[in-house]
Structures are given as structure tokens and as C-alpha cells.
Amino acid sequence: MPMPTEGPTEGPTDRSGKHRAAREREFRRAKTLGGALGITVLGAALPGAGYLWTGRRLGYAVLLPFLAGIALAAYYFGDLHRAADLAFDPARLQVAQVGFIALLAAWIFVVATTYLMVRPIPMGMIEKGLGVIVVALLCVLGSIPAVQAVRIAHSQADLVNSVFDGENTATAPDDVTKEDPWGGRQQVNVLLLGGDGGVGRTGIRTDSVILLSMNTQTGKSVMFSLPRNMMNAQFPEDSPLHAVFPDGFRNADGSDPGNWMLNAVYSQVPALYPHILGKSENEGADAVKQAVAGSLGTHVDYYVLINLLGFQQLVDAIGGVTVNINEPIAINGNTDAGIPPTGYLEPGPDQHLDGFHALWYSRGRWGSDDYKRMLRQRCMVDALVEAADPLTVLRRYQALAAAGKEILRTDVPRELMPAFVDLAMKVKERPMKSMAFVSSDKFFSGDPDYEWMHSVVDKALAPKKKHAAAPDADGTPVKTKDACGYDPVS
């Protein structure tokens, strides 16, 4: 016979219950609500730390991936080239968006469960409600950076897909690679165009023409501004356009001279000689690149076209720009039609302009001339660069990306953008020289001396030499830096 026991036997359920109770006793809880919230904040700042405080080894499984994520972020954002490589890769940006969302969800779960594990028990109703409110606010506030990162990644991917979509032009270099982005060239030249219509239109007139030349080794850069009304624009001798315009872009048939100025090349050449330069998605830009290359005696690698009518959005998106105004600048008005301005920008130093007034600062011509407007446009470039500090760009990025998507067009390959970012950092470290071809004893837009213009460009780009630009009366281009200062006209 079995011997009777002195008490009831302990079954499996009782043993597991005791083991569970023992484990729970190991997990520490805060004695007060304030202590629990403090530990929760620690767990929010360093995910997994709250778990470890309670004695749960699971905290290591949370903490280690979090530290690995910090290391990965430092890897990308600690090097500008790698960050730019990521910023111009839509596929990786989309992966980053998903990753940010997943990490945010995991972080909120960790914060909430940390609080549940460390809160004191029992608590009164007021303490319970207050604890839930504080933790909810903590989750909301902590989510803001992640949500902003998701929005920026989405906006950047959209911008890259819209603007840097691999536009094929007949004049873009074909010997460049990601490993050798400049194709062995010492200078990379980008043509900055300001058009009077949508960037997808064929009938645009490019009223702003600026060539930015950058030394790929030193970052030395020079801007050359050309007037929109420059006649007889030249084309390189090896260009098919030189064969049809051997004496320059001119109206041999006596047609309207306005259709033969530099600003008409974009629309006229494709209309008169479609596909003359080969297969291209923007024949107008190809033609202007060739016209500027031939007129300045240098090469033009890429172009960036900005819709001046949408320029207002860009300035508003960045929060406005600050410029010096030396004389009244007309708002609206048409000199040829005899329509007077509706107002003026008044003279004064450090004038902060919104998008509407910045547009007229750049375009106003009533009572002025093309040369003064050209100089103001160059000053506006400086003002935009000054306004685009990193904090402002980050804060207003969604608006800037949305504006850029609508007003920008370029043939710069997406794969080369990290290299351009690296080059831009070199350029920023050095003072930029800027020259404008305005009316002088050496330059007349109706019949320019192109040999002299070539010599000016050669001297400006010559290595290790300084050629200060004197006033235009001496026959050299005007230094636009002087034009951007405050020197009111009496």
C-alpha cells in the first residue's frame, strides 16, 4: 500500500505559478510614479535600458540593435559623400522610409511596455491617468523626428525621380562614370538658365544665362553672366550648328531680330532644325549649351533650367531672401507697350524679400536695362545661397522639394550628384569670382567681340593667376560682387 502523504501534492500548475511569481519578484518596479516615468524616459532615450533595470535580459536584444542603428546612421551621415549617395538613390530612400516606420513602431512598443513593467502597483485613478498622459506625450514628441525623417526621405525620393530622371541630351558628356565623374576634365561647366515658362515647354525664352565653371581639383569657381539680347551667338566649329550658322546665330533673311537673340536659341533652333544635334529629350537646352560654349570659347557639360515664374515658390519655400537695393525697381510694367509699373521696390540695405518681390527684383526692367537686371539676377543667386543654411533647408525641406520638382529641369545624371555635392563643398570654401558681360568699349551685345570674350574666359580660368576685373569702362567684365553691395544711386 502506498504510504499516505502529510499534505496535498504540489502539481505542475502550482510549480509553474510559483516559478512565475518568483520571476515577477525579480523584476523591480518603481516605488513612485515619478520614478516610473524617469525610468521610462531613460528607456525612451536608450531603448532596452528600462528592460535591463527591471532585470529582464530581453533588454540586451533591444539595446544592441539600437546601438547598431546609431553606428549605421553615423556611417552614412558622418561622411558627406555616402550621405549624398543615399540621398540620390530613390530605392534606398524607400527602404529607409520603411525602416524608419518599423523602428518608430518598435520604439513606441518598448516605451509603453517599459512603463507598464516599472509603474508602481497599486496606483490611484489620478496617478494612472497622469502616467498614461505623460507616456503618450513622450511617444508623440519622440515620434516627431522619425516622422520628419520619413517625410524628408519621401520628398527627396520624389524630387530625385522627378528632376534627376536620367534625361538624355545630345551634348552631355558620355565618358563619365561614378568612379570618374568628370571624365578626366579639370573644369566642369554647368549652364544655369532662367526661363519664362514651365520647364517642360518648348517655347521658353531663357532670359537668364549664367555659366558656372568649377575646378574639380581646387574648387576654384567663376560665374560668367551673358545678356539675353546678345546677338550672333557662336557655335563650336565641330558642332552641326556651326555648319548652318557659320557667322553666328543671326537672321540672314531679315526676320524679327528679337527671334535671333541669345534668349531665343532655346526655342528657335529646335523649331528650325529639329534633331540637328542628335537624339535628345531637350533640344533647346542642347542648342543653348552649344551657343554658350562657342561664344565663350569653352565647353558646357550640363544645364540646369529654372522656371522664373515658379521661382516665387522657391523663395517663399526658403523663407525669403535678403538683398541690397540701390535704386527703385519696377514691379510689373511693360516698356514696349507703354504700360507703367504698379509699384516699386524701394532702395535700402538688407531688404528682406518674399517670393513675389524677389521675382521682380530679378526681372524688373522698367526704367532700367538688361545689364542691370542681369547683375541683379547674379546677386539673387548669392542671396539664395546665403538663405539656404542647413537648418533652414532641413526645416523647410518639404516645401523646397515640392517647389524644386515643379521648377527645375536638368541633364545632370543622378549617379553623379554625390560627386557634385563633394565639389560644392570645395567651391564653398573658396571665394567665387563672378563676371558679367555688360556694355563697354569692348563689349556690345549687338555685335560682340567673341575673340575678346574668349580671352577673358581663358584668363579667368587660368590656374594660379589672379586677374582682377576692373570697371567696365576699361573694357573688362564687371565684377558682380561690386554690384551686390549697397551703393545707392543718387
C-alpha positions in Angstrom: 0.0 0.0 0.0 1.2 3.5 -0.8 2.2 5.5 2.2 -0.1 8.5 2.9 1.5 11.9 2.5 1.3 14.6 5.1 -0.3 17.1 2.7 -1.6 17.6 -0.8 1.0 17.1 -3.5 2.2 20.1 -5.5 1.1 19.7 -9.1 2.7 21.1 -12.3 0.4 24.1 -12.4 1.3 25.1 -8.8 5.0 24.8 -9.5 4.8 26.9 -12.7 2.8 29.5 -10.8 5.4 29.7 -8.1 8.2 30.0 -10.7 6.3 32.7 -12.4 5.8 34.5 -9.1 9.4 34.2 -8.3 10.4 35.6 -11.7 8.0 38.5 -11.2 9.5 39.3 -7.8 12.9 39.6 -9.6 11.5 42.3 -11.8 11.8 45.6 -9.9 9.1 48.2 -10.0 9.5 51.8 -9.2 8.1 52.9 -5.8 6.6 56.1 -7.1 5.0 57.4 -10.3 7.8 59.9 -10.7 10.4 57.1 -10.5 8.5 55.0 -13.1 8.3 57.9 -15.5 12.0 58.6 -15.0 12.9 55.0 -15.9 10.5 55.2 -18.9 12.3 58.3 -20.2 15.6 56.5 -19.8 14.1 53.6 -21.8 12.9 56.0 -24.5 16.4 57.7 -24.8 18.2 54.4 -24.7 15.8 51.6 -25.8 16.3 48.5 -23.7 17.6 50.3 -20.7 14.3 50.2 -19.0 14.0 46.4 -19.6 17.5 45.9 -18.1 16.6 48.0 -15.0 13.8 45.5 -14.3 16.2 42.6 -14.6 15.0 41.4 -18.0 17.8 40.2 -20.2 15.5 41.0 -23.2 16.8 44.5 -22.8 20.1 43.4 -24.5 18.1 42.2 -27.5 16.6 45.7 -27.8 19.7 47.7 -26.9 22.2 46.1 -29.2 20.2 46.7 -32.4 19.6 50.2 -31.3 23.3 50.8 -30.9 23.9 49.2 -34.3 21.4 51.6 -35.8 23.3 54.5 -34.4 26.5 53.1 -35.8 24.8 52.7 -39.2 23.5 56.3 -39.2 27.0 57.6 -38.2 28.4 55.6 -41.1 26.2 57.3 -43.6 25.9 60.8 -42.2 29.4 61.0 -40.9 30.6 61.1 -44.5 29.1 63.6 -46.8 29.7 61.5 -49.9 27.9 58.5 -48.5 25.1 60.7 -47.3 24.7 62.2 -50.8 24.9 58.7 -52.3 22.0 57.7 -50.1 20.1 61.0 -50.8 20.1 60.5 -54.5 19.2 56.8 -54.6 15.3 56.5 -54.6 15.3 52.8 -53.9 17.4 53.1 -50.7 15.3 56.1 -49.7 12.2 54.0 -49.9 13.8 51.3 -47.8 14.8 54.0 -45.3 11.2 55.1 -45.1 10.0 51.6 -44.3 12.9 51.2 -41.8 12.0 54.5 -40.0 8.4 53.4 -39.7 9.3 50.0 -38.4 11.8 51.5 -35.9 9.2 54.0 -34.7 6.6 51.3 -34.1 9.2 49.2 -32.2 10.3 52.3 -30.2 6.7 53.1 -29.1 6.2 49.5 -28.1 9.4 49.5 -26.0 8.4 52.8 -24.3 4.9 51.6 -23.5 5.9 48.2 -22.2 8.8 49.7 -20.1 6.2 51.9 -18.3 3.9 49.0 -17.8 6.7 47.0 -16.2 8.0 49.7 -13.9 4.9 51.5 -12.8 4.1 51.1 -9.1 1.2 48.9 -8.1 -1.3 49.8 -6.8 -1.9 53.4 -8.0 -4.9 55.7 -7.7 -7.0 56.7 -10.6 -5.4 60.2 -10.9 -1.9 58.7 -10.9 -2.9 56.1 -13.5 -4.4 58.8 -15.8 -1.4 61.1 -15.3 1.0 58.3 -16.1 -0.8 57.4 -19.3 -0.9 61.0 -20.4 2.8 61.6 -19.8 3.8 58.4 -21.6 1.5 59.2 -24.5 3.1 62.7 -24.8 6.5 61.2 -24.6 5.7 58.9 -27.5 4.2 61.8 -29.6 7.2 64.1 -29.0 9.7 61.3 -29.6 7.9 60.4 -32.9 8.4 63.8 -34.4 12.0 63.3 -35.6 11.1 59.9 -37.1 8.0 61.2 -38.8 10.1 64.2 -40.2 12.7 61.8 -41.4 10.1 59.7 -43.2 8.7 62.8 -44.8 12.1 64.1 -45.9 13.0 60.7 -47.4 9.7 60.6 -49.3 10.1 64.2 -50.6 13.7 63.5 -51.6 12.9 60.3 -53.4 10.0 62.1 -55.2 12.4 65.1 -56.1 15.1 62.8 -57.4 12.6 60.8 -59.5 11.1 64.0 -60.9 14.2 66.1 -61.6 17.1 63.7 -61.9 15.4 61.1 -64.0 18.2 60.5 -66.4 17.3 63.0 -69.1 19.2 62.2 -72.2 20.7 65.2 -74.1 23.0 65.1 -77.1 25.5 67.4 -75.5 26.1 65.8 -72.1 29.5 64.1 -71.6 29.4 60.4 -72.4 32.8 59.5 -70.9 31.9 59.9 -67.3 31.3 57.2 -64.7 30.5 57.1 -61.0 34.2 56.3 -60.4 35.4 59.1 -62.7 32.6 61.6 -62.6 34.4 64.4 -64.5 35.8 62.2 -67.3 39.3 63.4 -66.6 38.4 67.1 -67.0 39.9 69.7 -64.8 36.9 72.0 -65.2 33.2 71.1 -65.1 30.9 73.7 -66.5 27.2 73.9 -65.7 24.9 76.3 -67.5 22.3 77.9 -65.3 19.2 79.0 -67.3 16.2 81.0 -66.1 13.2 80.6 -68.4 9.9 82.4 -68.6 7.6 79.4 -68.7 7.1 75.8 -67.5 10.3 73.7 -67.6 8.6 71.2 -69.9 7.6 73.8 -72.6 9.5 74.1 -75.9 8.8 77.8 -76.4 10.7 79.1 -73.4 12.9 82.2 -73.7 15.9 81.9 -71.4 16.2 85.4 -70.1 18.9 84.5 -67.5 22.1 82.8 -68.8 24.9 82.1 -66.4 27.8 79.7 -66.9 29.3 78.3 -63.7 32.8 76.9 -64.2 34.3 74.8 -61.3 37.8 73.4 -61.0 37.3 69.8 -59.9 40.6 69.7 -58.0 40.7 73.0 -56.2 37.1 74.2 -56.1 38.0 77.5 -57.7 34.9 78.7 -59.4 33.9 81.5 -61.8 30.5 82.6 -63.0 30.0 84.3 -66.4 26.8 86.1 -67.0 25.6 86.7 -70.6 22.9 89.2 -71.6 19.8 87.8 -73.0 19.9 90.2 -76.0 23.3 89.1 -77.2 23.4 88.7 -81.0 25.3 86.5 -83.3 25.9 83.8 -80.7 28.7 81.5 -81.9 28.7 77.7 -82.1 31.7 75.4 -81.7 33.4 74.6 -85.0 32.8 70.8 -84.6 29.0 71.4 -84.0 26.4 70.8 -86.7 25.0 74.2 -85.7 28.2 75.8 -86.9 27.6 74.5 -90.4 24.2 76.1 -90.6 25.2 79.3 -88.6 28.8 79.8 -89.7 28.7 83.5 -88.9 26.7 83.0 -85.7 23.0 82.8 -84.7 21.6 85.6 -86.9 18.7 86.5 -89.1 20.1 86.3 -92.6 16.5 86.5 -94.0 15.8 89.9 -92.3 13.2 88.4 -89.9 12.4 89.8 -86.5 15.7 90.5 -84.7 14.0 89.5 -81.4 14.0 85.9 -82.6 17.8 85.9 -83.0 19.0 87.0 -79.6 20.6 84.6 -77.2 17.4 84.1 -75.3 15.7 82.8 -78.4 18.1 80.0 -79.1 16.3 77.6 -76.8 13.0 77.8 -78.9 14.2 78.7 -82.4 16.9 76.1 -83.1 14.7 73.1 -82.4 11.9 74.7 -84.5 14.2 75.5 -87.4 16.5 72.4 -87.3 14.9 69.6 -85.3 17.2 66.8 -84.3 20.2 68.5 -85.8 22.4 67.7 -82.7 21.1 64.1 -82.5 18.7 62.3 -80.2 17.8 64.4 -77.2 15.0 65.0 -74.7 15.7 68.7 -74.6 16.9 70.0 -77.9 16.5 73.6 -76.8 18.9 73.1 -73.9 21.4 71.4 -76.2 21.3 74.4 -78.5 21.9 77.0 -75.7 24.7 74.9 -74.3 26.4 74.9 -77.7 25.7 78.7 -78.2 27.3 79.5 -74.8 30.2 77.1 -75.4 31.0 78.7 -78.8 30.6 82.3 -77.6 32.8 81.9 -74.5 35.3 79.5 -76.1 34.9 76.7 -73.6 32.9 73.6 -73.1 29.5 73.3 -71.4 28.8 69.9 -69.7 25.4 70.2 -68.2 22.5 72.6 -67.7 20.0 73.4 -65.0 16.8 75.2 -66.1 14.8 77.2 -63.6 11.2 78.4 -64.3 11.4 82.0 -63.3 7.6 82.2 -62.9 7.9 79.3 -60.3 10.9 81.0 -58.8 8.5 82.8 -56.5 7.5 79.4 -54.9 11.2 78.6 -54.3 11.9 81.9 -52.5 8.8 81.6 -50.3 9.7 78.0 -49.5 13.1 79.0 -48.2 11.6 81.9 -46.1 12.6 84.8 -48.3 15.9 86.3 -49.3 17.9 89.4 -48.2 19.4 91.8 -50.8 20.7 95.4 -51.1 18.5 97.6 -53.4 20.4 100.7 -54.7 17.6 102.2 -56.8 13.8 101.8 -57.3 13.0 98.6 -59.1 9.7 98.4 -61.0 7.0 95.9 -60.2 5.1 94.9 -63.4 5.1 97.3 -66.3 5.9 96.9 -70.0 8.2 99.5 -71.6 7.4 98.5 -75.2 3.7 98.6 -74.6 3.8 101.8 -72.6 2.2 100.1 -69.5 3.5 101.7 -66.3 4.6 99.7 -63.2 2.1 99.1 -60.5 4.7 99.7 -57.8 8.4 99.8 -56.9 10.9 98.1 -54.6 12.3 100.9 -52.7 16.1 101.3 -52.2 17.6 100.2 -48.9 20.3 97.9 -47.4 19.4 94.4 -46.3 15.9 94.3 -47.8 14.2 91.0 -46.9 12.0 90.0 -49.9 9.3 87.4 -50.2 8.9 85.3 -53.4 6.8 87.9 -55.3 9.1 90.8 -54.6 12.3 88.7 -55.2 10.9 87.8 -58.6 10.5 91.4 -59.5 13.9 92.2 -58.1 15.3 89.7 -60.6 13.0 90.6 -63.5 12.1 94.3 -63.2 13.3 96.2 -66.3 11.1 99.3 -66.5 13.3 102.4 -66.3 16.4 100.1 -66.2 18.1 97.8 -68.8 19.0 94.2 -69.4 22.5 94.7 -67.9 21.3 95.9 -64.6 18.8 93.1 -64.5 21.5 90.6 -65.3 23.6 91.9 -62.4 20.6 91.7 -60.0 20.0 88.1 -61.1 23.5 87.2 -60.2 23.0 88.9 -56.8 19.9 86.9 -56.3 21.9 83.7 -56.7 24.2 84.9 -53.9 21.1 85.7 -51.7 19.6 82.3 -52.3 22.9 80.5 -51.3 23.1 82.7 -48.2 19.5 81.9 -47.2 19.9 78.2 -47.7 21.7 77.4 -44.5 21.4 73.7 -43.4 18.9 74.4 -40.6 16.6 76.3 -42.8 16.8 73.7 -45.6 16.0 70.9 -43.1 13.2 72.8 -41.5 11.6 73.8 -44.9 12.6 70.7 -46.9 9.1 69.5 -47.9 8.2 72.9 -49.4 11.6 73.3 -51.1 11.4 69.8 -52.6 7.9 70.4 -53.8 8.9 73.7 -55.4 12.0 72.2 -56.9 10.1 69.4 -58.5 7.9 72.0 -60.3 10.5 74.5 -61.5 13.7 72.5 -62.1 15.0 70.6 -65.1 18.5 69.2 -65.7 20.6 66.7 -67.6 22.9 66.1 -64.7 22.9 62.3 -64.1 21.6 61.2 -60.7 24.6 59.0 -60.3 26.9 62.0 -60.4 25.1 64.0 -57.7 27.3 62.7 -54.8 30.3 63.9 -56.7 28.7 67.3 -57.3 27.9 67.6 -53.6 31.6 66.9 -52.8 32.6 69.5 -55.4 30.1 72.0 -54.0 31.8 71.7 -50.6 35.2 72.6 -52.2 33.6 75.5 -54.1 32.0 76.9 -50.9 35.4 77.0 -49.2 36.7 79.5 -51.7 35.6 82.9 -52.8 33.7 82.8 -56.1 34.7 85.1 -58.9 31.8 86.4 -61.0 31.9 88.3 -64.2 29.2 89.9 -66.3 29.4 90.9 -69.9 27.8 94.3 -70.0 28.0 97.3 -72.4 31.6 98.7 -72.6 34.2 99.8 -75.0 35.0 96.1 -75.6 31.5 94.6 -75.5 28.4 95.5 -77.4 25.6 92.9 -77.3 24.5 93.8 -80.8 27.8 92.7 -82.2 30.1 91.1 -79.6 33.8 90.7 -79.9 33.9 87.0 -79.3 37.7 86.7 -79.5 38.0 89.2 -76.7 35.3 87.2 -74.7 37.4 84.0 -75.2 40.5 85.7 -73.9 38.5 87.0 -70.8 37.3 83.4 -70.0 40.8 81.9 -70.6 42.3 84.4 -68.1 39.6 83.9 -65.5 40.1 80.2 -65.6 43.9 80.2 -65.8 45.4 78.3 -62.8 47.4 80.2 -60.1 46.8 83.6 -61.7 44.7 86.5 -60.4 43.1 88.8 -62.9 41.1 91.4 -61.1 38.2 92.7 -63.2 38.2 96.5 -63.5 35.2 98.7 -64.2 33.5 98.2 -67.5 34.9 101.5 -68.8 38.3 99.8 -69.0 37.0 97.1 -71.3 36.7 94.2 -68.9 33.6 92.5 -67.5 32.0 93.9 -64.4 32.6 92.1 -61.1 29.1 91.4 -59.9 30.2 91.3 -56.3 30.5 95.1 -56.5 27.0 95.4 -57.9 25.6 93.4 -55.0 26.8 95.8 -52.3 24.8 98.8 -51.0 25.7 101.8 -53.1 22.5 103.8 -53.6 22.1 105.8 -56.8 21.6 109.5 -56.0 
